[in-house]
């Protein structure tokens, strides 16, 4: 059994439920992401994050083995997206 990653559509659904309206995930390429955030966080950081996103996009199913998950290794329980939105006051 593997734990699936949170996807863009999952986040859009959680935000939509919280906001009480439709929220749509509009996928962009890693390069489009890099270009959009570089003015905010700098070119180097933007390139690093875009590279990570590019690598993740090549992972089939982007799932996490429970035995090596941060949850297991650190003994923590991650918040759901809904809990996180509540915690940030949204």
C-alpha positions as CSV (number, residue, x, y, z in Angstrom):
1,X,0.0,0.0,0.0
2,X,1.2,3.5,-0.9
3,X,0.0,6.8,0.2
4,X,-1.0,9.0,-2.7
5,X,0.4,12.5,-3.0
6,X,-1.9,15.5,-2.7
7,X,-2.6,16.8,-6.2
8,X,-3.6,20.2,-7.6
9,X,-7.1,19.0,-8.2
10,X,-7.2,17.8,-4.6
11,X,-6.2,21.3,-3.4
12,X,-8.7,23.0,-5.6
13,X,-11.5,20.8,-4.3
14,X,-10.5,21.5,-0.6
15,X,-10.3,25.3,-1.3
16,X,-13.6,25.2,-3.1
17,X,-15.3,23.4,-0.2
18,X,-13.8,25.9,2.2
19,X,-14.8,28.9,0.1
20,X,-18.2,27.6,-0.9
21,X,-17.6,28.0,-4.6
22,X,-15.9,26.3,-7.5
23,X,-12.1,26.4,-7.6
24,X,-10.4,25.0,-10.6
25,X,-6.8,23.8,-10.8
26,X,-5.1,25.0,-14.0
27,X,-2.0,23.0,-14.5
28,X,1.1,24.8,-15.8
29,X,4.5,23.4,-16.7
30,X,7.5,23.6,-14.4
31,X,9.0,26.2,-16.6
32,X,5.9,28.4,-16.5
33,X,5.9,28.0,-12.7
34,X,9.6,29.1,-12.6
35,X,9.0,32.1,-14.7
36,X,6.0,33.2,-12.6
37,X,7.7,32.9,-9.2
38,X,11.2,34.1,-10.1
39,X,10.4,37.8,-9.5
40,X,9.1,36.9,-6.0
41,X,11.7,34.5,-4.7
42,X,14.7,34.9,-7.1
43,X,15.8,33.0,-10.1
44,X,17.9,30.4,-8.2
45,X,15.2,29.4,-5.8
46,X,12.6,29.4,-8.5
47,X,14.7,27.1,-10.7
48,X,15.3,24.7,-7.8
49,X,11.6,24.4,-7.0
50,X,10.7,24.1,-10.7
51,X,13.3,21.3,-10.9
52,X,11.8,19.5,-8.0
53,X,8.3,19.8,-9.6
54,X,9.7,18.5,-12.9
55,X,11.2,15.5,-11.2
56,X,8.0,14.8,-9.2
57,X,6.0,15.0,-12.4
58,X,8.0,12.1,-13.8
59,X,7.1,9.8,-10.8
60,X,4.4,7.4,-11.6
61,X,1.5,8.0,-9.3
62,X,3.7,10.2,-7.0
63,X,3.0,8.0,-4.0
64,X,4.8,7.6,-0.8
65,X,5.7,4.2,0.8
66,X,4.2,4.3,4.3
67,X,7.3,2.7,5.9
68,X,9.6,5.5,4.7
69,X,7.1,8.4,4.9
70,X,7.9,11.5,7.0
71,X,4.8,10.5,9.0
72,X,6.3,7.2,10.0
73,X,9.9,8.4,10.4
74,X,9.1,11.5,12.4
75,X,6.1,10.1,14.3
76,X,3.8,12.8,13.2
77,X,0.4,13.0,11.6
78,X,0.1,15.4,8.8
79,X,-2.8,17.8,8.7
80,X,-5.4,17.4,6.0
81,X,-5.8,20.2,3.5
82,X,-9.0,21.2,5.3
83,X,-7.2,21.3,8.7
84,X,-4.4,23.4,7.2
85,X,-6.9,25.9,5.7
86,X,-8.6,26.1,9.1
87,X,-5.3,26.7,10.8
88,X,-4.4,29.6,8.5
89,X,-7.8,31.1,9.1
90,X,-9.4,30.4,5.7
